[in-house]
């Protein structure tokens, strides 16, 4: 099965049912299917070939969902990019995946046009929203999505594209320990398998209404839309949880039954008087992206007693690995559960042997949901995908995360093998933050670490040595970082030091700093 089949099979079955709610806009399944087909034909007319990559640089809006399904229907590969991504990183991603097209808000076109013009592989720019009334003659040419939909108004059947489930459906970029984002290659089979497995243990059904504040550029948020298209549910898209009262009011108004969260969102909600809102429609709440503190877990259970709480663990490389059944929370509140359906997991020592219960080892996963590899990064792929302690010798996913496993197979997260920071449910590369700090003329040395934080999971702390004779305040340096980085990557703390500990070969000893913080 192909990923777009979720929508293509559901739309004829429930054509008038609401598929998406976004602000005052409501789109039925028939309307979503028709617009995705029209847009797919438009992409083909612009020269998109099977396998071409299309960057979707949008927030949580109807156009994002239309673009995702349109790219799939046109035989392309969609590449989600966070809407807060700065120009330098966007340029890197466009070059790395050799994008043939990009979809972005019209308001950003003028600022990005010079950068687009220097990329010969970029053949088309598609904008959403007001501001571009006619085809932009500059290179690459730009069109509005509305104009393209109007031109292909009669093309409401999907294009005939010879795609099979082994073909790529998406590239989802995730930061690595080297600081260079890695493009996780996900096939149709990978994503269909993951979605079906998650749907099965959440027991999703057609009357589910999912209120999603998670970015669609984040795999956890993306799968809410894909899964709903499969079981025929409704997704209510909200831009963020910046205005929690508005989100909770929307939840009440739409009678949402599902609420996916990351722990930082749970912490924010639990600071509010949730008794003021009618949350009786909620059937389940999910948490992923970082470890959910037990205090937050118990707070959610008290605030929404009728809702099942699912604690989950996953990676971009496979979407999801484990879930803790709500019935097991009382016995194992610190566990992330057991492996989800249609996969096999193991906790192994450095040579790949299964560890005994209670011991710590690396989590290894095999299943049809495991990525194909990292886009044009063969060494990283070989290091991550290699045989595990399973019945066959096919490559499995070595997660790089350390776990303990108990006698009944329940898993307990311990730590990461590398120094990736997980803050607000997002992966943050310390090197990427350090590089941004180094761009400030007063900074001589910088090192970034994650420190435990009850709200963020991990807070980002930077240790900085200034150049002789230079002065800069913490607030000025934070403003500088905010100009270079996505919001979730900006440090929460900066500590100025005269020197940083180093090894004999000049390498900064992060471990020594970590021990001081412990």
N, C-alpha and C positions, 0 to 999 in steps of 0.2 A: 504493500500500500504506500502511496505517496502522501506527503504531509498535507498538500492542498486537498486531498480527498476528504479530509475531515469536513471542510466547508462544502465541498461539492456534493457530498452525500447527505449532509444535514439540511442544506438550503431547500431542496425539493420536498423534503419531509415536513418542514415547519417554515414555509416561506415567509409568513407574516409575523413570526415570533421575533421579539427584539433580540438582536445579537449584541449590539453595543449601545451604551449610554455614555455620552461625554458632554457634560454641561447640559445645555438645552437640546442637544442633538440626540436623536434616537435613530438607529439604523436597523432595519429588519434583516433577517438572514438572506432574503431575496435581494435586497438592495446591496448588501455587502458582497454577495456572490456576483451580481451584475457589475458593480463598480470594479471589483478585482479582475473580472474578465476583460472589461473595457480597458483597464489600465495595462493588463498583460498584452493585449493587442497593440496598445500604444508603444509599449517598450519594444515589442518586436519591430514595429514600424520605424523606431529610432535606431535599429541595428543591433539590438541585444541578441546575442547568440546563446545557445545552451551552454551552461557552465560559466557564463560571464558573471562577475560580481557587481552587485549594486549596493552602495552604501546608503543606509537609511539613517539620516542624522536629524531625527525628530523626537519630540517628547511624547507624552501619553495623549494621543489624539486619534480620531477616526482615520485620518490619512495614513498614520503609521500602520494600522492593521490592514488597510486596503493595499498599501505598498508591499507588505510582507507577502500576502497571498498572491498579489499580481506578479511579483518576481518569481515566485515558485511556479505559477501557472505558465510563465513565459520561459521556463526552463533554466532560470538564473539561480544565483546563490545570493541570499540576502546577508548583509553585513550590518549589524546593529552598532551604532556609535552614539554614546551618551550625548545629549544635546548641549551639555556644558563643556564638552571637549574643546580645548583651545586649538588655534589654527595650526600650530607647529605639530601637535600630535595628530590632528586630522590629516595633515599633509603626509605624515609618515604612514598612516593607515591606508590612505588612498594609493600611495606608492607600493606599499608592501603587498596588498591584495590585488594591485593593478585593476582598480575599479573601472568599469566601463561607464557607470552612471552614478549619480548621487541624487537623493531626494532630501530637501532641506527647506526650512521656512524662508519665504521670500525676503523677510527683513534681514537675513544674513547674507544675501547674495552679493550686495555691493562690496562688503568688506572682504569676502572670500574670492571674488571674481579674479583678482590678479593671481592668486595662488592656483586657482583652477586652470587658468590660461597656460600655466607652465607645465601642465600634465597632459602629454599627448595621448595617453591611453584613455583619458576621460572624454567620452564621446557625447554625453548628454547630461544636462542639469535640469532637474524637475523641482519646481518650487510649490509651496503650499501657502495659502493665505493671500491677502491682498498685496498689490504692489507691482505686479508684472502683467500688464494687460495683453501684450502680444509677444510673439516669439522674439527672443533677444538674439540679435544677429551676431553677437560676439562669439568667440570660440572658447570652450565648447558652447554650442547654442543652448539656451534655456527656454523651457516651457512651463506654464502653470499646469498643475494637475487637473484643475477644472477645465482648462482648454482641451487637454488631451482626452479627458472623459467625454467631453462634448463631441469631439471629432470622431470618436469611436462609439457613439451612442448606440449604434445598431449591433455592435459586436458583443453580445451578451452570452455567448457560448465560449467555453475555454478554448484557447488555441490547441491545435494537435501537435504536441511536443513529445518526442520519444524518450521521456525520462523514465528511469527505473529506480528502484529503492536503494540501489548502491551508489547513486549519484549524490553529490553534495547538495544539501538544502541550505546550509548556513555556515558562515564563519563568525564565531563569537570570540572577540578578542579578550584575553585575560592577561594580567601582568605576570611576569615571571621574575625569578630571583636575580636575573641579569639586568632587569629594568626595561628590556625590550618587550613590548606586548606580543603575546603569542596568539596566532589565529587558530582557534580550536575548530577543526574540520568536522562537521556533523552531517551525516548522510540522512536521507529521508528515513531509512530504517532505524538509525540511531534515535531520531526525534520521535518517530511514531511509537517505537518501543518504550521510550521513557514516558511519554504522555499516557499511554495505555496503562502502564504499571502504576503510575501515580493515581490515575483515575480509579483504578481498581481498589486501592487501599483507602482512598478518601471516600469511596462509595458515592462518587458524584452521580447526579441524576439530572434529567432535563429541567426540573424546576429550580435548580440551583442558580442563584444570582451572586456572582463574585464581585466584591468591591475591591478593586486593585489600585493601590497607590504606589506600588513598586514600579520603577522605570521599566518600560518595555525593552530598553537596551540591556537590562539585567536579566539573565536567563530565568531566574525565579519569577520575575514579572511577565516575561515573554510567554512562558508556558501556561499562564492563566488563560491567555487568549487562545492558544492552540488547543488546550484541553477542552475549553468550553465549546469550541467549534466542533469537537468530536462528539460530545454528549448532548449538544444542543442547549447549553445554558446561556445565561446572559452575563456579560461583563460590564461593570460600571467603572469607567476609567476616570481616575482623579489624578491631577498632575503631581501631587505630593501630599505629605501630611503636615505641611507648613501651617495650615489652618485647620487644626483638628476639630474644632466645632463644626465647620462646614462639612468636613468629611463624615463626622458622626451623624449630622443631620441628613446627609445624603444616604447614608447607610439605613437610617430609619425610614426615610421617604421611599427608597427602592426596595425595602424589605429584604436586604441582602442576607444570604444564607452562608456565605463563605468569606473569610477575611484572611488573606495571606499577609504575614508580617515578618519583619526582621526584629531582633531584640531591642534595637534603639526605638523603634516605633512602639513596641509594647511598653517600654519604660515611659514614653511620652504620654500614652493613653492612660496609664495607671496613675499619672499625676493629676488627672482630671476627675471630676465627679461624674463617673459613668452612669450613676443612678438617675441622672437628669435625662437620659436618652433611652428610648425603647429599643433595646438590643435583643428582644425576644425572638426575632426571626433568625438570628445566627445559629446555624447548625454545627459549624466547625470553624476553628481558627488554626492556621498553620504557622510554624516558625522555622526559618532556615536562614542561612547566610552567616551565622555565627552562633556560638553557644548561648542558649537562653538561660539566664540565671534562674535558679530554683525559686527565688523570691518573686520574679516576674511571672513564672509559670503558675505559682500558687495565687498570685494576684489576679491573673486572668481567670482562673478557675472560680475564684470568689466573685469576680465582677460579672462573669457570664456563665453561670452555673449550668445552664442547659446545653452549652456548646462543647463539643469534643475538641480537645487541644492536641494537635499533632506536632511533636518535636521531630525535626528532620535534619539530616546531614546530606550534603551533596557537593559536587564540583561542576564547574562549567564543562569539564571533559566528559561528563556522563549525566548531567542534570541532577539526578538524585541517586543516593546509595541506600540510606536507611530511613526508617521512621519508627517512632515509639508509639505503639498502640495506646490510645487514651486509657484503656483498662489497666495498663502496666505502669502508669505514672506513680501511683502510690508506693509501689514496691521498688521502682527504679527511677526516681526523679532526676538523677544526674546522667542517665543514659540517653543516647541518641537512637536507641532501638536496635532492631535487627535489619538485615538486608531486605529490600523490597522485593515484590514478586518478579520472577523471570530474570534472576541474576544469581551469582554466587560470589561470596566475599570470604576473605581470609585475612588473618592478622599474622604476619610473618617476621622472622628475624632477618638480619642483614644478608643471609645466604638463601633466603626464600623458604625456610622451613616454618611450618605453623608453630606458633608459640602456645604454651599451656595457658589455661584460664588464669587470669590475674596478672599475667605478664604483659609487657608492652612491646609492640611491634608495629610495623608499617601496614596500613590497610591496602589490600589488593582486591580489585574488582574485575569480574568478567561478566559479559552479557552483551546483548545486541544493542544496548544503549551506549556503549563505550565508544568514544570518538574514533574517527579514522586516523587522526594524528594532528600535528601542528603544521599549518600551512608553510611550506617551503622551509621547514626547520627539521631536517632529517635527524640531526644529532639529538635534539630535544625529544623528538618522537621516539627514537630508539631507547632513550633513557627512561621514558615514561611507559611505553608499551612494550612489554616483554613477557615471556611465559611466567606463569605463577604456579602455585602448588595445587593445580587442578588436574582433572582427568585427561585433558588434552594439552598440547603444547602451543596453542594459538595465543597471540599476545593478549595480555591482560593489562589493566590500568593500575600502575603503581602510584598511589595517590600522593606520596610524600608526607602524609599525615600519620601521626602516631596514635595508636589506640590500645586500650585494654579490652579484653573480651572475657565475659564470665562463662560459667559452665553451661548456661542455656543459650549462649550465642548473642547476648546483648552486648552492645559496643559502648565504650566510654572514651570520648575524645581526650587526648593527653596534650599534644602539642604538634606543631609543624616541624618538619625536618629542616626547612629553610627559614629564612627570616621574613617571609612575606607577612605583612600586617593586615589583619582583617578588621576593618573599622566601618561601622554602620552597615555591615553586611556586604561590603565591597572589599575586594582585594587591592591592597596598596603596595606597590613596589617601593621599598626604601630608596633605592637608587634613583628612581624617577623624581622623588621629592628632593633628594640631595642635589640632583642636577639642577632643579629649579632654584634652590637656595644658592648654588654656586654662580648662578647668573647675576646675582647682586654683586656689585663691585666691591662692597666692603667685606664680603665673606671669603675667608681663606680656606677654612676646612668646615665640613659639615658631615654629621652622621645622624641617621634617623632610626629610631627604634619604636616598637610598639610596647605600651605599658598597659597592664590590666585596668579596665574601666567598666563599672557596672552598667553604664548606659550604652557606651559605644562598642562594647566587646573589648576592643583595644583602642586606646587613645594614641595619637601620633606625637612623639616627642622628638625634637631636634636638638642636638648639641652642636653649637656653632663656635668657631674660633674666628675672630675678626682679623683683618689685615692690620699691621702696625699703623697707628695713627688714625685709624678709621673708627667712626662711631655710628651706631644705628640702633634704634629702639626695637624692642620686641614687636610692637604694633606695626612699625614700618616694615619689618621683615615679613610679618604675617600678611600684610597687604601685598607685598611683592609676590609672595608665594601664591596668593589668591589670583593674581593676574596670570600666573603660569600654569596653574593646576586646576583640575576639576574640584568641585567643592569638597567632596569627601576625602580628598588627598591633602588638604591644607592642614598643617600641624595644629594641634591644640595647645602645645607648650613649646617654648624655646628656652634653652638654658645656654647662656654664654659662658665659655671656659677659656682659660689661657692656653691650655694644651689639651690634646686628646691622647689616650694611651695607644701606643703603636708597637708592633712586633719589630723584630730586627730588620725585616725587609721593607719596613715602612707602612705596612698594612694597619689600618685602624682596628683596634681590638674591640669589636662590639661586645664580645662576651664580658669583658671587664666592666663596661658601662652597665650592661644588663644585670650583673651581679650587684653593683652598687644600688640599682633601683629595686632589687628584690627585697 
